[in-house]
Amino acid sequence: MAIEFLSILIFTFALALLGLGVFTWWMEREKRRNLGVLMVISALLIAGGYAFLGSRFAIAAFGRLIITIDLPRLMATAIVYTIGVLMGIGLAGGAFLWISGRLIRPTGLERKLAIFVAIVLVIALLISIVAVQISH
């Protein structure tokens, strides 16, 4: 379990470093663009080096696997979970900003629409709960 956590931590760090490096390269001016390129290269080296330790090439180089878990499956699961968590946080944050009026002032129609969507989601949740109870 600890090696899985460490693997997710390393690959998520590398993915974030890659994304921030591309963003830095895209947004910054000439001198700071090189920092973005450096971040991208660092991310690729970190992810590539760690993936190497769990590949068949590690067997050729070291005579054994250093990382003995299924990295592609683990990373696919981690990426899906990370995207789900970020989307949930984003939706909740967007709803907070919208309801509190910090982002825009909602109109009466928008409030009624939000109430309608909330009622539909509650009904869908209740139907799902009933379906799960019936299936058992």
N, C-alpha and C positions, 0 to 999 in steps of 0.2 A: 504494500500500500504506500509506503514512503517513497519508493522508487517511482511509482505512478504519479504521486504528487509532485515530486521533483521534476519529472519529465514534463508534466503539464506546465509547471512554473517556468522551466527553461524555454520551452517552445512558445509559450504565451509571451514571455519577455522578448524573444526574438521576433515574433510576429508584430508586437507593438513597436519595437525598435525599427522594424522594416517600414511599417506604416508611417511612423513619425519622421523617419528619414526621407521617405518619398515626399511627405508634406513639406518638410523643411527645404528639400531640394526645389520643390515647385514654388514655394512662397517667398523664399529669401532672395537676397541680391547676391551678386557674384562671390564675394568672399565667404559668406555663410552657406552658400550652396555646397561648397566642399564639405562642410560638416554633415549635410544631409547625405551626401554620397558616402562619407565615412560611416555614418549610422547604418546605411543599407548594407555596405560591405561587412560591417561587424555583425549585423543580424544574420546574414547569409553564412558567415563563418561559424557563428554560434550554433545555428540550427543544423548546418551541414556537418559540423564536427560531432554534435551529439547524435545525429542520425547515423553517422559513420560507426559510432561505438555500438550501435544495435544492428548493424548490417552484416552481411556475409563477408564484407571486406575486412571487418574487425577480426574475423576468424583467420583470414589469411595473414593479417598483420600481427596479431597477438596470440593466435592459436585458440582463442575462445571469444565468445560474445561478452562484451563488457556490460551492456544493457540487455537484459534477458526478457523484456516484455515486448508485446506486439505494438510497436510504436505507431504504425499507420492507423490501426483501430483505435488506439488510445487518443491520438490526436484528432481523429474525426469526431470522436465522442466529445472531447474537450472543446473543439471548435463549435460544435452544435450547442453544447451547454453554455458556452461563453456568449454566443450570439443570442440565445434565448434570454440569458440574464440581462445583457445589455439592452435588448429590446424591451424587456419588462421594466427596467429602470427608466428607459427613455419614455415609454408610454406613461408611466406613473409621474415622471417629472413634467412631461408635457401637459398632462391633465392638471397637475398642481398649478403650473404657470397659467393655464387657461382659466381655471376656476378662480384662482386668487386675483386674476386681473393684472398680474405682473407683466405678462407678455402682450396681451390685447384685452380690450374690454368686450366680453361676450354680449351678444345681443339677446333679446328675449327668445327669438327663434332658435339660436344656437343653444341656449339653455334647455328649451323644450326638446330639441333634438338629442342633447346629451342625456336627458332623463329617459327619452324613448330608447336610446341605445342601451342604457343601464338596465331598464326593465327587460328588454329582449335578452340581454346577457344573463340576467337572473333566471328568466324562464328557461333558457338553454341549459343553465347549470342544474336547475331542478329536474329537467327532463333527463339529463345525463345521470344524475343521482338515481332517479327512478329506474333507468335502464340498467344501471349497474346492480341495483337491488334485485331486479327481475331476473337478471342473468345468473345470479347465484342461486 
